């Protein structure tokens, strides 16, 4: 009977230790994803398509979605 009581106490201790360890805030911080900042969107002067400014080509009159559109709009 004494051995059974010790076993129950040890198992309860292990259960409490594991349940407290899973609620550790450091573990939750690692799982959260950081979203990237939003991109600046611009509109092509020739075809009016919206696209990220990093993907575009800037000309004298504004932004263009490709070098071909810049050449056609700015002779």
N, CA, C, O and CB atoms as a CASP TS submission, in Angstrom:
PFRMAT TS
TARGET T0000
AUTHOR 0000-0000-0000
METHOD Language model
MODEL 1
PARENT N/A
ATOM      1  N   UNK     1       0.816  -1.188   0.000  1.00  0.00           N
ATOM      2  CA  UNK     1       0.000   0.000   0.000  1.00  0.00           C
ATOM      3  C   UNK     1       0.869   1.265   0.000  1.00  0.00           C
ATOM      4  O   UNK     1       0.553   2.245  -0.674  1.00  0.00           O
ATOM      5  CB  UNK     1      -0.933  -0.009   1.203  1.00  0.00           C
ATOM      6  N   UNK     2       1.961   1.228   0.762  1.00  0.00           N
ATOM      7  CA  UNK     2       2.876   2.364   0.839  1.00  0.00           C
ATOM      8  C   UNK     2       3.505   2.631  -0.531  1.00  0.00           C
ATOM      9  O   UNK     2       3.652   3.786  -0.930  1.00  0.00           O
ATOM     10  CB  UNK     2       3.974   2.107   1.898  1.00  0.00           C
ATOM     11  N   UNK     3       3.871   1.582  -1.241  1.00  0.00           N
ATOM     12  CA  UNK     3       4.473   1.696  -2.569  1.00  0.00           C
ATOM     13  C   UNK     3       3.475   2.290  -3.563  1.00  0.00           C
ATOM     14  O   UNK     3       3.862   3.091  -4.414  1.00  0.00           O
ATOM     15  CB  UNK     3       4.962   0.318  -3.059  1.00  0.00           C
ATOM     16  N   UNK     4       2.217   1.915  -3.472  1.00  0.00           N
ATOM     17  CA  UNK     4       1.183   2.452  -4.349  1.00  0.00           C
ATOM     18  C   UNK     4       0.980   3.951  -4.096  1.00  0.00           C
ATOM     19  O   UNK     4       0.796   4.713  -5.046  1.00  0.00           O
ATOM     20  CB  UNK     4      -0.140   1.690  -4.144  1.00  0.00           C
ATOM     21  N   UNK     5       1.010   4.375  -2.856  1.00  0.00           N
ATOM     22  CA  UNK     5       0.861   5.776  -2.508  1.00  0.00           C
ATOM     23  C   UNK     5       2.036   6.605  -3.041  1.00  0.00           C
ATOM     24  O   UNK     5       1.834   7.710  -3.544  1.00  0.00           O
ATOM     25  CB  UNK     5       0.745   5.932  -0.991  1.00  0.00           C
ATOM     26  N   UNK     6       3.252   6.082  -2.936  1.00  0.00           N
ATOM     27  CA  UNK     6       4.437   6.771  -3.465  1.00  0.00           C
ATOM     28  C   UNK     6       4.333   6.889  -4.979  1.00  0.00           C
ATOM     29  O   UNK     6       4.656   7.940  -5.533  1.00  0.00           O
ATOM     30  CB  UNK     6       5.738   6.021  -3.070  1.00  0.00           C
ATOM     31  N   UNK     7       3.895   5.845  -5.656  1.00  0.00           N
ATOM     32  CA  UNK     7       3.739   5.853  -7.107  1.00  0.00           C
ATOM     33  C   UNK     7       2.712   6.909  -7.542  1.00  0.00           C
ATOM     34  O   UNK     7       2.937   7.609  -8.529  1.00  0.00           O
ATOM     35  CB  UNK     7       3.315   4.457  -7.605  1.00  0.00           C
ATOM     36  N   UNK     8       1.600   7.033  -6.827  1.00  0.00           N
ATOM     37  CA  UNK     8       0.579   8.022  -7.157  1.00  0.00           C
ATOM     38  C   UNK     8       1.131   9.435  -6.965  1.00  0.00           C
ATOM     39  O   UNK     8       0.879  10.311  -7.792  1.00  0.00           O
ATOM     40  CB  UNK     8      -0.681   7.811  -6.290  1.00  0.00           C
ATOM     41  N   UNK     9       1.870   9.664  -5.896  1.00  0.00           N
ATOM     42  CA  UNK     9       2.442  10.984  -5.638  1.00  0.00           C
ATOM     43  C   UNK     9       3.459  11.341  -6.723  1.00  0.00           C
ATOM     44  O   UNK     9       3.475  12.476  -7.199  1.00  0.00           O
ATOM     45  CB  UNK     9       3.104  11.026  -4.242  1.00  0.00           C
ATOM     46  N   UNK    10       4.301  10.397  -7.117  1.00  0.00           N
ATOM     47  CA  UNK    10       5.300  10.647  -8.165  1.00  0.00           C
ATOM     48  C   UNK    10       4.615  10.933  -9.496  1.00  0.00           C
ATOM     49  O   UNK    10       5.009  11.865 -10.197  1.00  0.00           O
ATOM     50  CB  UNK    10       6.256   9.441  -8.307  1.00  0.00           C
ATOM     51  N   UNK    11       3.620  10.168  -9.851  1.00  0.00           N
ATOM     52  CA  UNK    11       2.904  10.391 -11.111  1.00  0.00           C
ATOM     53  C   UNK    11       2.182  11.739 -11.106  1.00  0.00           C
ATOM     54  O   UNK    11       2.151  12.421 -12.130  1.00  0.00           O
ATOM     55  CB  UNK    11       1.897   9.257 -11.360  1.00  0.00           C
ATOM     56  N   UNK    12       1.604  12.132  -9.977  1.00  0.00           N
ATOM     57  CA  UNK    12       0.946  13.437  -9.893  1.00  0.00           C
ATOM     58  C   UNK    12       1.974  14.553 -10.037  1.00  0.00           C
ATOM     59  O   UNK    12       1.706  15.561 -10.690  1.00  0.00           O
ATOM     60  CB  UNK    12       0.180  13.581  -8.557  1.00  0.00           C
ATOM     61  N   UNK    13       3.145  14.382  -9.436  1.00  0.00           N
ATOM     62  CA  UNK    13       4.209  15.381  -9.570  1.00  0.00           C
ATOM     63  C   UNK    13       4.685  15.520 -11.003  1.00  0.00           C
ATOM     64  O   UNK    13       4.888  16.635 -11.484  1.00  0.00           O
ATOM     65  CB  UNK    13       5.379  15.022  -8.682  1.00  0.00           C
ATOM     66  N   UNK    14       4.863  14.409 -11.684  1.00  0.00           N
ATOM     67  CA  UNK    14       5.284  14.441 -13.092  1.00  0.00           C
ATOM     68  C   UNK    14       4.211  15.101 -13.949  1.00  0.00           C
ATOM     69  O   UNK    14       4.530  15.890 -14.839  1.00  0.00           O
ATOM     70  CB  UNK    14       5.578  13.011 -13.611  1.00  0.00           C
ATOM     71  N   UNK    15       2.953  14.791 -13.693  1.00  0.00           N
ATOM     72  CA  UNK    15       1.860  15.389 -14.466  1.00  0.00           C
ATOM     73  C   UNK    15       1.818  16.902 -14.261  1.00  0.00           C
ATOM     74  O   UNK    15       1.664  17.650 -15.227  1.00  0.00           O
ATOM     75  CB  UNK    15       0.509  14.761 -14.066  1.00  0.00           C
ATOM     76  N   UNK    16       1.953  17.361 -13.020  1.00  0.00           N
ATOM     77  CA  UNK    16       1.961  18.795 -12.743  1.00  0.00           C
ATOM     78  C   UNK    16       3.167  19.486 -13.396  1.00  0.00           C
ATOM     79  O   UNK    16       3.041  20.579 -13.948  1.00  0.00           O
ATOM     80  CB  UNK    16       1.971  19.038 -11.228  1.00  0.00           C
ATOM     81  N   UNK    17       4.313  18.846 -13.327  1.00  0.00           N
ATOM     82  CA  UNK    17       5.524  19.431 -13.919  1.00  0.00           C
ATOM     83  C   UNK    17       5.365  19.582 -15.434  1.00  0.00           C
ATOM     84  O   UNK    17       5.731  20.615 -15.994  1.00  0.00           O
ATOM     85  CB  UNK    17       6.762  18.559 -13.597  1.00  0.00           C
ATOM     86  N   UNK    18       4.823  18.558 -16.098  1.00  0.00           N
ATOM     87  CA  UNK    18       4.647  18.616 -17.552  1.00  0.00           C
ATOM     88  C   UNK    18       3.566  19.626 -17.955  1.00  0.00           C
ATOM     89  O   UNK    18       3.714  20.312 -18.966  1.00  0.00           O
ATOM     90  CB  UNK    18       4.289  17.229 -18.092  1.00  0.00           C
ATOM     91  N   UNK    19       2.499  19.724 -17.188  1.00  0.00           N
ATOM     92  CA  UNK    19       1.440  20.669 -17.547  1.00  0.00           C
ATOM     93  C   UNK    19       1.918  22.109 -17.362  1.00  0.00           C
ATOM     94  O   UNK    19       1.524  22.976 -18.142  1.00  0.00           O
ATOM     95  CB  UNK    19       0.177  20.414 -16.698  1.00  0.00           C
ATOM     96  N   UNK    20       2.735  22.389 -16.381  1.00  0.00           N
ATOM     97  CA  UNK    20       3.284  23.733 -16.202  1.00  0.00           C
ATOM     98  C   UNK    20       4.331  24.049 -17.257  1.00  0.00           C
ATOM     99  O   UNK    20       4.450  25.199 -17.680  1.00  0.00           O
ATOM    100  CB  UNK    20       3.890  23.879 -14.812  1.00  0.00           C
ATOM    101  N   UNK    21       5.071  23.077 -17.678  1.00  0.00           N
ATOM    102  CA  UNK    21       6.116  23.291 -18.669  1.00  0.00           C
ATOM    103  C   UNK    21       5.515  23.606 -20.037  1.00  0.00           C
ATOM    104  O   UNK    21       6.109  24.383 -20.785  1.00  0.00           O
ATOM    105  CB  UNK    21       7.022  22.062 -18.760  1.00  0.00           C
ATOM    106  N   UNK    22       4.379  23.046 -20.391  1.00  0.00           N
ATOM    107  CA  UNK    22       3.764  23.287 -21.684  1.00  0.00           C
ATOM    108  C   UNK    22       3.161  24.684 -21.770  1.00  0.00           C
ATOM    109  O   UNK    22       2.996  25.210 -22.870  1.00  0.00           O
ATOM    110  CB  UNK    22       2.700  22.245 -21.955  1.00  0.00           C
ATOM    111  N   UNK    23       2.831  25.294 -20.639  1.00  0.00           N
ATOM    112  CA  UNK    23       2.276  26.630 -20.658  1.00  0.00           C
ATOM    113  C   UNK    23       3.367  27.694 -20.495  1.00  0.00           C
ATOM    114  O   UNK    23       3.067  28.837 -20.149  1.00  0.00           O
ATOM    115  CB  UNK    23       1.231  26.773 -19.564  1.00  0.00           C
ATOM    116  N   UNK    24       4.610  27.334 -20.736  1.00  0.00           N
ATOM    117  CA  UNK    24       5.728  28.268 -20.627  1.00  0.00           C
ATOM    118  C   UNK    24       5.616  29.321 -21.733  1.00  0.00           C
ATOM    119  O   UNK    24       5.517  28.950 -22.903  1.00  0.00           O
ATOM    120  CB  UNK    24       7.092  27.515 -20.714  1.00  0.00           C
ATOM    121  N   UNK    25       5.628  30.609 -21.414  1.00  0.00           N
ATOM    122  CA  UNK    25       5.458  31.651 -22.445  1.00  0.00           C
ATOM    123  C   UNK    25       6.586  31.663 -23.471  1.00  0.00           C
ATOM    124  O   UNK    25       6.385  32.116 -24.597  1.00  0.00           O
ATOM    125  CB  UNK    25       5.368  33.017 -21.790  1.00  0.00           C
ATOM    126  N   UNK    26       7.756  31.179 -23.107  1.00  0.00           N
ATOM    127  CA  UNK    26       8.855  31.149 -24.086  1.00  0.00           C
ATOM    128  C   UNK    26       8.542  30.209 -25.240  1.00  0.00           C
ATOM    129  O   UNK    26       8.942  30.467 -26.375  1.00  0.00           O
ATOM    130  CB  UNK    26      10.164  30.723 -23.410  1.00  0.00           C
ATOM    131  N   UNK    27       7.834  29.127 -24.965  1.00  0.00           N
ATOM    132  CA  UNK    27       7.472  28.197 -26.032  1.00  0.00           C
ATOM    133  C   UNK    27       6.442  28.819 -26.969  1.00  0.00           C
ATOM    134  O   UNK    27       6.498  28.594 -28.178  1.00  0.00           O
ATOM    135  CB  UNK    27       6.927  26.890 -25.442  1.00  0.00           C
ATOM    136  N   UNK    28       5.507  29.595 -26.434  1.00  0.00           N
ATOM    137  CA  UNK    28       4.490  30.240 -27.268  1.00  0.00           C
ATOM    138  C   UNK    28       5.102  31.330 -28.131  1.00  0.00           C
ATOM    139  O   UNK    28       4.646  31.556 -29.252  1.00  0.00           O
ATOM    140  CB  UNK    28       3.375  30.827 -26.398  1.00  0.00           C
ATOM    141  N   UNK    29       6.119  32.004 -27.635  1.00  0.00           N
ATOM    142  CA  UNK    29       6.759  33.077 -28.388  1.00  0.00           C
ATOM    143  C   UNK    29       7.446  32.522 -29.643  1.00  0.00           C
ATOM    144  O   UNK    29       7.455  33.180 -30.683  1.00  0.00           O
ATOM    145  CB  UNK    29       7.779  33.821 -27.501  1.00  0.00           C
ATOM    146  N   UNK    30       8.013  31.332 -29.552  1.00  0.00           N
ATOM    147  CA  UNK    30       8.701  30.745 -30.700  1.00  0.00           C
ATOM    148  C   UNK    30       7.724  30.311 -31.783  1.00  0.00           C
ATOM    149  O   UNK    30       8.079  30.302 -32.962  1.00  0.00           O
ATOM    150  CB  UNK    30       9.539  29.559 -30.259  1.00  0.00           C
ATOM    151  N   UNK    31       6.512  29.956 -31.409  1.00  0.00           N
ATOM    152  CA  UNK    31       5.541  29.456 -32.369  1.00  0.00           C
ATOM    153  C   UNK    31       4.816  30.559 -33.123  1.00  0.00           C
ATOM    154  O   UNK    31       4.291  30.319 -34.210  1.00  0.00           O
ATOM    155  CB  UNK    31       4.544  28.598 -31.671  1.00  0.00           C
ATOM    156  N   UNK    32       4.778  31.760 -32.566  1.00  0.00           N
ATOM    157  CA  UNK    32       4.056  32.841 -33.234  1.00  0.00           C
ATOM    158  C   UNK    32       4.835  33.308 -34.459  1.00  0.00           C
ATOM    159  O   UNK    32       6.059  33.434 -34.415  1.00  0.00           O
ATOM    160  CB  UNK    32       3.814  34.022 -32.264  1.00  0.00           C
ATOM    161  N   UNK    33       4.129  33.559 -35.533  1.00  0.00           N
ATOM    162  CA  UNK    33       4.751  33.996 -36.776  1.00  0.00           C
ATOM    163  C   UNK    33       4.692  35.515 -36.876  1.00  0.00           C
ATOM    164  O   UNK    33       3.691  36.142 -36.530  1.00  0.00           O
ATOM    165  CB  UNK    33       4.061  33.345 -37.994  1.00  0.00           C
ATOM    166  N   UNK    34       5.758  36.072 -37.343  1.00  0.00           N
ATOM    167  CA  UNK    34       5.816  37.514 -37.539  1.00  0.00           C
ATOM    168  C   UNK    34       5.473  37.788 -38.998  1.00  0.00           C
ATOM    169  O   UNK    34       6.133  37.279 -39.903  1.00  0.00           O
ATOM    170  CB  UNK    34       7.229  38.096 -37.159  1.00  0.00           C
ATOM    171  N   UNK    35       4.444  38.589 -39.221  1.00  0.00           N
ATOM    172  CA  UNK    35       4.040  38.893 -40.583  1.00  0.00           C
ATOM    173  C   UNK    35       4.931  39.987 -41.165  1.00  0.00           C
ATOM    174  O   UNK    35       5.282  40.940 -40.469  1.00  0.00           O
ATOM    175  CB  UNK    35       2.563  39.318 -40.627  1.00  0.00           C
ATOM    176  N   UNK    36       5.293  39.855 -42.427  1.00  0.00           N
ATOM    177  CA  UNK    36       6.113  40.903 -43.039  1.00  0.00           C
ATOM    178  C   UNK    36       5.297  42.185 -43.215  1.00  0.00           C
ATOM    179  O   UNK    36       4.070  42.135 -43.291  1.00  0.00           O
ATOM    180  CB  UNK    36       6.669  40.430 -44.402  1.00  0.00           C
ATOM    181  N   UNK    37       5.969  43.316 -43.278  1.00  0.00           N
ATOM    182  CA  UNK    37       5.228  44.575 -43.455  1.00  0.00           C
ATOM    183  C   UNK    37       4.584  44.619 -44.845  1.00  0.00           C
ATOM    184  O   UNK    37       5.078  43.974 -45.771  1.00  0.00           O
ATOM    185  CB  UNK    37       6.171  45.799 -43.257  1.00  0.00           C
ATOM    186  N   UNK    38       3.503  45.363 -45.001  1.00  0.00           N
ATOM    187  CA  UNK    38       2.835  45.439 -46.305  1.00  0.00           C
ATOM    188  C   UNK    38       3.724  46.123 -47.346  1.00  0.00           C
ATOM    189  O   UNK    38       4.537  46.987 -47.017  1.00  0.00           O
ATOM    190  CB  UNK    38       1.503  46.193 -46.176  1.00  0.00           C
ATOM    191  N   UNK    39       3.554  45.720 -48.602  1.00  0.00           N
ATOM    192  CA  UNK    39       4.335  46.290 -49.700  1.00  0.00           C
ATOM    193  C   UNK    39       3.643  47.527 -50.252  1.00  0.00           C
ATOM    194  O   UNK    39       2.416  47.625 -50.229  1.00  0.00           O
ATOM    195  CB  UNK    39       4.545  45.249 -50.817  1.00  0.00           C
ATOM    196  N   UNK    40       4.435  48.466 -50.748  1.00  0.00           N
ATOM    197  CA  UNK    40       3.879  49.641 -51.421  1.00  0.00           C
ATOM    198  C   UNK    40       3.404  49.229 -52.806  1.00  0.00           C
ATOM    199  O   UNK    40       4.173  48.676 -53.592  1.00  0.00           O
ATOM    200  CB  UNK    40       4.929  50.793 -51.512  1.00  0.00           C
ATOM    201  N   UNK    41       2.140  49.498 -53.103  1.00  0.00           N
ATOM    202  CA  UNK    41       1.569  49.136 -54.394  1.00  0.00           C
ATOM    203  C   UNK    41       1.504  50.388 -55.277  1.00  0.00           C
ATOM    204  O   UNK    41       1.150  51.471 -54.812  1.00  0.00           O
ATOM    205  CB  UNK    41       0.151  48.498 -54.220  1.00  0.00           C
ATOM    206  N   UNK    42       1.849  50.219 -56.551  1.00  0.00           N
ATOM    207  CA  UNK    42       1.798  51.312 -57.520  1.00  0.00           C
ATOM    208  C   UNK    42       1.019  50.838 -58.740  1.00  0.00           C
ATOM    209  O   UNK    42       0.754  49.646 -58.894  1.00  0.00           O
ATOM    210  CB  UNK    42       3.235  51.787 -57.920  1.00  0.00           C
ATOM    211  N   UNK    43       0.651  51.790 -59.614  1.00  0.00           N
ATOM    212  CA  UNK    43      -0.130  51.450 -60.803  1.00  0.00           C
ATOM    213  C   UNK    43       0.673  51.778 -62.054  1.00  0.00           C
ATOM    214  O   UNK    43       1.304  52.831 -62.147  1.00  0.00           O
ATOM    215  CB  UNK    43      -1.483  52.206 -60.812  1.00  0.00           C
ATOM    216  N   UNK    44       0.640  50.864 -63.007  1.00  0.00           N
ATOM    217  CA  UNK    44       1.327  51.061 -64.280  1.00  0.00           C
ATOM    218  C   UNK    44       0.643  52.202 -65.026  1.00  0.00           C
ATOM    219  O   UNK    44      -0.583  52.220 -65.134  1.00  0.00           O
ATOM    220  CB  UNK    44       1.327  49.749 -65.135  1.00  0.00           C
ATOM    221  N   UNK    45       1.421  53.156 -65.544  1.00  0.00           N
ATOM    222  CA  UNK    45       0.862  54.304 -66.273  1.00  0.00           C
ATOM    223  C   UNK    45       0.256  53.889 -67.616  1.00  0.00           C
ATOM    224  O   UNK    45      -0.600  54.593 -68.151  1.00  0.00           O
ATOM    225  CB  UNK    45       1.948  55.360 -66.502  1.00  0.00           C
ATOM    226  N   UNK    46       0.693  52.753 -68.160  1.00  0.00           N
ATOM    227  CA  UNK    46       0.202  52.338 -69.475  1.00  0.00           C
ATOM    228  C   UNK    46      -1.030  51.435 -69.385  1.00  0.00           C
ATOM    229  O   UNK    46      -2.033  51.685 -70.053  1.00  0.00           O
ATOM    230  CB  UNK    46       1.302  51.620 -70.231  1.00  0.00           C
ATOM    231  N   UNK    47      -0.956  50.393 -68.566  1.00  0.00           N
ATOM    232  CA  UNK    47      -2.051  49.416 -68.544  1.00  0.00           C
ATOM    233  C   UNK    47      -2.893  49.467 -67.265  1.00  0.00           C
ATOM    234  O   UNK    47      -3.877  48.735 -67.161  1.00  0.00           O
ATOM    235  CB  UNK    47      -1.489  48.028 -68.710  1.00  0.00           C
ATOM    236  N   UNK    48      -2.539  50.304 -66.298  1.00  0.00           N
ATOM    237  CA  UNK    48      -3.284  50.505 -65.046  1.00  0.00           C
ATOM    238  C   UNK    48      -3.330  49.280 -64.141  1.00  0.00           C
ATOM    239  O   UNK    48      -4.236  49.164 -63.316  1.00  0.00           O
ATOM    240  CB  UNK    48      -4.681  50.922 -65.361  1.00  0.00           C
ATOM    241  N   UNK    49      -2.383  48.375 -64.276  1.00  0.00           N
ATOM    242  CA  UNK    49      -2.306  47.212 -63.395  1.00  0.00           C
ATOM    243  C   UNK    49      -1.576  47.612 -62.121  1.00  0.00           C
ATOM    244  O   UNK    49      -0.555  48.296 -62.179  1.00  0.00           O
ATOM    245  CB  UNK    49      -1.588  46.017 -64.096  1.00  0.00           C
ATOM    246  N   UNK    50      -2.097  47.186 -60.962  1.00  0.00           N
ATOM    247  CA  UNK    50      -1.443  47.449 -59.685  1.00  0.00           C
ATOM    248  C   UNK    50      -0.446  46.332 -59.391  1.00  0.00           C
ATOM    249  O   UNK    50      -0.730  45.158 -59.632  1.00  0.00           O
ATOM    250  CB  UNK    50      -2.486  47.573 -58.539  1.00  0.00           C
ATOM    251  N   UNK    51       0.722  46.704 -58.871  1.00  0.00           N
ATOM    252  CA  UNK    51       1.781  45.733 -58.568  1.00  0.00           C
ATOM    253  C   UNK    51       2.674  46.314 -57.477  1.00  0.00           C
ATOM    254  O   UNK    51       2.656  47.522 -57.241  1.00  0.00           O
ATOM    255  CB  UNK    51       2.620  45.383 -59.850  1.00  0.00           C
ATOM    256  N   UNK    52       3.467  45.451 -56.798  1.00  0.00           N
ATOM    257  CA  UNK    52       4.398  45.964 -55.787  1.00  0.00           C
ATOM    258  C   UNK    52       5.467  46.841 -56.426  1.00  0.00           C
ATOM    259  O   UNK    52       5.950  46.540 -57.518  1.00  0.00           O
ATOM    260  CB  UNK    52       5.058  44.804 -55.024  1.00  0.00           C
ATOM    261  N   UNK    53       5.830  47.911 -55.758  1.00  0.00           N
ATOM    262  CA  UNK    53       6.822  48.850 -56.309  1.00  0.00           C
ATOM    263  C   UNK    53       8.172  48.179 -56.526  1.00  0.00           C
ATOM    264  O   UNK    53       8.935  48.599 -57.396  1.00  0.00           O
ATOM    265  CB  UNK    53       6.989  50.053 -55.380  1.00  0.00           C
ATOM    266  N   UNK    54       8.480  47.140 -55.745  1.00  0.00           N
ATOM    267  CA  UNK    54       9.762  46.451 -55.908  1.00  0.00           C
ATOM    268  C   UNK    54       9.832  45.665 -57.213  1.00  0.00           C
ATOM    269  O   UNK    54      10.925  45.370 -57.696  1.00  0.00           O
ATOM    270  CB  UNK    54      10.004  45.516 -54.734  1.00  0.00           C
ATOM    271  N   UNK    55       8.679  45.321 -57.790  1.00  0.00           N
ATOM    272  CA  UNK    55       8.646  44.557 -59.043  1.00  0.00           C
ATOM    273  C   UNK    55       8.553  45.448 -60.276  1.00  0.00           C
ATOM    274  O   UNK    55       8.654  44.947 -61.395  1.00  0.00           O
ATOM    275  CB  UNK    55       7.478  43.597 -59.029  1.00  0.00           C
ATOM    276  N   UNK    56       8.366  46.732 -60.106  1.00  0.00           N
ATOM    277  CA  UNK    56       8.136  47.625 -61.233  1.00  0.00           C
ATOM    278  C   UNK    56       9.389  48.307 -61.736  1.00  0.00           C
ATOM    279  O   UNK    56      10.484  48.145 -61.198  1.00  0.00           O
ATOM    280  CB  UNK    56       7.142  48.654 -60.857  1.00  0.00           C
ATOM    281  N   UNK    57       9.182  49.080 -62.796  1.00  0.00           N
ATOM    282  CA  UNK    57      10.246  49.865 -63.421  1.00  0.00           C
ATOM    283  C   UNK    57       9.802  51.320 -63.370  1.00  0.00           C
ATOM    284  O   UNK    57       8.705  51.661 -63.814  1.00  0.00           O
ATOM    285  CB  UNK    57      10.536  49.393 -64.909  1.00  0.00           C
ATOM    286  N   UNK    58      10.657  52.170 -62.830  1.00  0.00           N
ATOM    287  CA  UNK    58      10.295  53.576 -62.725  1.00  0.00           C
ATOM    288  C   UNK    58      10.846  54.326 -63.934  1.00  0.00           C
ATOM    289  O   UNK    58      12.008  54.178 -64.312  1.00  0.00           O
ATOM    290  CB  UNK    58      10.829  54.191 -61.401  1.00  0.00           C
ATOM    291  N   UNK    59       9.971  55.136 -64.525  1.00  0.00           N
ATOM    292  CA  UNK    59      10.357  55.958 -65.662  1.00  0.00           C
ATOM    293  C   UNK    59      10.211  57.428 -65.337  1.00  0.00           C
ATOM    294  O   UNK    59       9.998  57.801 -64.184  1.00  0.00           O
ATOM    295  CB  UNK    59       9.527  55.607 -66.883  1.00  0.00           C
ATOM    296  N   UNK    60      10.327  58.274 -66.371  1.00  0.00           N
ATOM    297  CA  UNK    60      10.219  59.721 -66.170  1.00  0.00           C
ATOM    298  C   UNK    60       8.804  60.144 -65.802  1.00  0.00           C
ATOM    299  O   UNK    60       8.614  61.101 -65.052  1.00  0.00           O
ATOM    300  CB  UNK    60      10.662  60.457 -67.420  1.00  0.00           C
ATOM    301  N   UNK    61       7.806  59.429 -66.331  1.00  0.00           N
ATOM    302  CA  UNK    61       6.409  59.803 -66.106  1.00  0.00           C
ATOM    303  C   UNK    61       5.742  59.010 -64.988  1.00  0.00           C
ATOM    304  O   UNK    61       4.594  59.292 -64.644  1.00  0.00           O
ATOM    305  CB  UNK    61       5.629  59.622 -67.373  1.00  0.00           C
ATOM    306  N   UNK    62       6.421  58.040 -64.419  1.00  0.00           N
ATOM    307  CA  UNK    62       5.816  57.257 -63.339  1.00  0.00           C
ATOM    308  C   UNK    62       6.303  55.818 -63.345  1.00  0.00           C
ATOM    309  O   UNK    62       7.371  55.505 -63.870  1.00  0.00           O
ATOM    310  CB  UNK    62       4.301  57.286 -63.451  1.00  0.00           C
ATOM    311  N   UNK    63       5.488  54.945 -62.745  1.00  0.00           N
ATOM    312  CA  UNK    63       5.827  53.529 -62.609  1.00  0.00           C
ATOM    313  C   UNK    63       5.228  52.718 -63.749  1.00  0.00           C
ATOM    314  O   UNK    63       4.150  53.033 -64.254  1.00  0.00           O
ATOM    315  CB  UNK    63       5.339  52.985 -61.261  1.00  0.00           C
ATOM    316  N   UNK    64       5.939  51.674 -64.145  1.00  0.00           N
ATOM    317  CA  UNK    64       5.490  50.763 -65.199  1.00  0.00           C
ATOM    318  C   UNK    64       5.702  49.332 -64.738  1.00  0.00           C
ATOM    319  O   UNK    64       6.614  49.046 -63.962  1.00  0.00           O
ATOM    320  CB  UNK    64       6.244  51.028 -66.532  1.00  0.00           C
ATOM    321  N   UNK    65       4.850  48.434 -65.223  1.00  0.00           N
ATOM    322  CA  UNK    65       4.933  47.033 -64.799  1.00  0.00           C
ATOM    323  C   UNK    65       6.069  46.282 -65.488  1.00  0.00           C
ATOM    324  O   UNK    65       6.492  45.233 -65.002  1.00  0.00           O
ATOM    325  CB  UNK    65       3.618  46.330 -65.076  1.00  0.00           C
ATOM    326  N   UNK    66       6.567  46.795 -66.602  1.00  0.00           N
ATOM    327  CA  UNK    66       7.684  46.141 -67.289  1.00  0.00           C
ATOM    328  C   UNK    66       8.473  47.188 -68.075  1.00  0.00           C
ATOM    329  O   UNK    66       8.017  48.312 -68.284  1.00  0.00           O
ATOM    330  CB  UNK    66       7.173  45.008 -68.236  1.00  0.00           C
ATOM    331  N   UNK    67       9.661  46.786 -68.501  1.00  0.00           N
ATOM    332  CA  UNK    67      10.496  47.691 -69.294  1.00  0.00           C
ATOM    333  C   UNK    67       9.851  47.959 -70.657  1.00  0.00           C
ATOM    334  O   UNK    67      10.004  49.045 -71.215  1.00  0.00           O
ATOM    335  CB  UNK    67      11.914  47.099 -69.480  1.00  0.00           C
ATOM    336  N   UNK    68       9.139  46.979 -71.183  1.00  0.00           N
ATOM    337  CA  UNK    68       8.454  47.151 -72.464  1.00  0.00           C
ATOM    338  C   UNK    68       7.390  48.254 -72.377  1.00  0.00           C
ATOM    339  O   UNK    68       7.287  49.084 -73.281  1.00  0.00           O
ATOM    340  CB  UNK    68       7.808  45.822 -72.906  1.00  0.00           C
ATOM    341  N   UNK    69       6.614  48.268 -71.316  1.00  0.00           N
ATOM    342  CA  UNK    69       5.593  49.310 -71.150  1.00  0.00           C
ATOM    343  C   UNK    69       6.252  50.677 -70.966  1.00  0.00           C
ATOM    344  O   UNK    69       5.718  51.678 -71.442  1.00  0.00           O
ATOM    345  CB  UNK    69       4.677  48.989 -69.943  1.00  0.00           C
ATOM    346  N   UNK    70       7.386  50.741 -70.293  1.00  0.00           N
ATOM    347  CA  UNK    70       8.073  52.017 -70.124  1.00  0.00           C
ATOM    348  C   UNK    70       8.555  52.536 -71.485  1.00  0.00           C
ATOM    349  O   UNK    70       8.453  53.730 -71.765  1.00  0.00           O
ATOM    350  CB  UNK    70       9.264  51.869 -69.142  1.00  0.00           C
ATOM    351  N   UNK    71       9.073  51.647 -72.318  1.00  0.00           N
ATOM    352  CA  UNK    71       9.564  52.054 -73.632  1.00  0.00           C
ATOM    353  C   UNK    71       8.424  52.519 -74.533  1.00  0.00           C
ATOM    354  O   UNK    71       8.579  53.475 -75.293  1.00  0.00           O
ATOM    355  CB  UNK    71      10.316  50.904 -74.294  1.00  0.00           C
ATOM    356  N   UNK    72       7.277  51.840 -74.447  1.00  0.00           N
ATOM    357  CA  UNK    72       6.133  52.235 -75.268  1.00  0.00           C
ATOM    358  C   UNK    72       5.548  53.563 -74.824  1.00  0.00           C
ATOM    359  O   UNK    72       5.096  54.340 -75.666  1.00  0.00           O
ATOM    360  CB  UNK    72       5.062  51.166 -75.224  1.00  0.00           C
ATOM    361  N   UNK    73       5.541  53.847 -73.537  1.00  0.00           N
ATOM    362  CA  UNK    73       4.933  55.081 -73.020  1.00  0.00           C
ATOM    363  C   UNK    73       5.891  56.262 -73.114  1.00  0.00           C
ATOM    364  O   UNK    73       5.443  57.402 -73.237  1.00  0.00           O
ATOM    365  CB  UNK    73       4.492  54.887 -71.568  1.00  0.00           C
ATOM    366  N   UNK    74       7.190  56.020 -73.059  1.00  0.00           N
ATOM    367  CA  UNK    74       8.180  57.080 -73.068  1.00  0.00           C
ATOM    368  C   UNK    74       9.121  56.881 -74.254  1.00  0.00           C
ATOM    369  O   UNK    74      10.187  56.285 -74.101  1.00  0.00           O
ATOM    370  CB  UNK    74       8.967  57.111 -71.737  1.00  0.00           C
ATOM    371  N   UNK    75       8.740  57.372 -75.435  1.00  0.00           N
ATOM    372  CA  UNK    75       9.587  57.163 -76.620  1.00  0.00           C
ATOM    373  C   UNK    75      10.885  57.954 -76.572  1.00  0.00           C
ATOM    374  O   UNK    75      11.691  57.875 -77.500  1.00  0.00           O
ATOM    375  CB  UNK    75       8.825  57.537 -77.868  1.00  0.00           C
TER
END
